Amino acid sequence: MRIAIVTDAWTPQVNGVVRTLGATRAQLEAMGHQVLVVSPDRFLSLPCPGYAEIRLALAGARRVGRMIAGFAPEAVHIATEGPLGWAARAWCRRQGLPFTTAYHTRFPEYVAARTPLSAERIWSVIRRFHAPAHAILAATASVEGVLADRGLTRVRRWGRGVDLDQFDAIGPVDASIRSLGGEGRPVLLYVGRVAVEKNIAAFLSGRHPGVRVVVGDGPARAGLARRFPDAHFLGARHGAALAAAYRAADVLVFPSLTDTFGLVMVEALACGTPVAAFPVTGPVDVLVPGVGGMHDDLDRAIAVALPCDRGACAVYGQGFTWAASARQFLSALAPIPVERWPATMVPALA
């Protein structure tokens, strides 16, 4: 099957959307499918104001459409609500082609956190974007409920996974992180983008005893480092180094109030590290008793998570696989008949 994925989020960005799409593409190609990714690196682009890591592609519907048509896909998935997503949406509608979308990010809340715009105003745009989709892919039941409350009911589940070749409980432990802790001072770890919408200040200003470690980078790092000089900001880590950081921590603290899933939670669990979080979208769908703590008071959530059995955490976390996620993705796609692509439109098929 030929599958075109259009996304405004792609490497070298480091975030959950990029990691999800990258893992999904790898799984699909391993299954024998052909995947075209239409991403900002294929076009001239500008940095997103206030979020320079995100590139806004300078491409219209005609150019994006030519790229899609040249691939002659049997399904089109539009992953993001950025310029490329809107261009692909416009072209598919003009051609009468079905497509799927995904609600990866609570974009209205993110925009409201960064600008004077209200979340309600952004929701009107989000509804318009997703309404024509054959299906809207969502990671959890809570996200499905959020979309349904906004009148978007054609939703299909698309869960997330863990790279079990890297994230497990038996690998090396980061000794430099582990050495920061001690008797009565557990290592409390945050992993992810260091940005205002991640609510990291709620973690760093907590009262629970422990050493606070931040792994990740982003626009809020310098300001938070000045505000919380006792915290340890270690920058971004990936692969084996990230897994070693998870294993070195006593608890992963996930303070976000706006994530739709939270890949770092299941990665930490697969490494045997319990998770503390607020009881909001993402954690309420991922965490179960015995592998972490959820509470409106993050300090209480940490206290519940600390004594959790690390073996039980690892077993639970390793149940999230990218293979299962890719199968859900495939089952939700809207098929496009091969005969839809005439030779005059796609010369390469002749």
MOJO-V163745 format. One line per field, one symbol per residue. burial: 1 if it has 16 or more other ideal C-beta (glycine too) atoms within 10 Angstrom, else 0. A space follows every 10 residues. Layout:
burial: ???
This chain:
burial: 0111111111 0010111111 1011101100 0010111111 0010100000 1011111010 1011101111 1111111111 1111111110 1100101111 1111111111 1110000010 0110010011 0011111111 0111011001 0100111111 1111011110 0001001101 1000011111 1111111111 0011010101 1111111101 1001000100 1111011000 0111111111 1111111111 1111111111 1111111101 1110111000 1111100110 1111110101 0111011101 1100111111 0111010000 1000000000
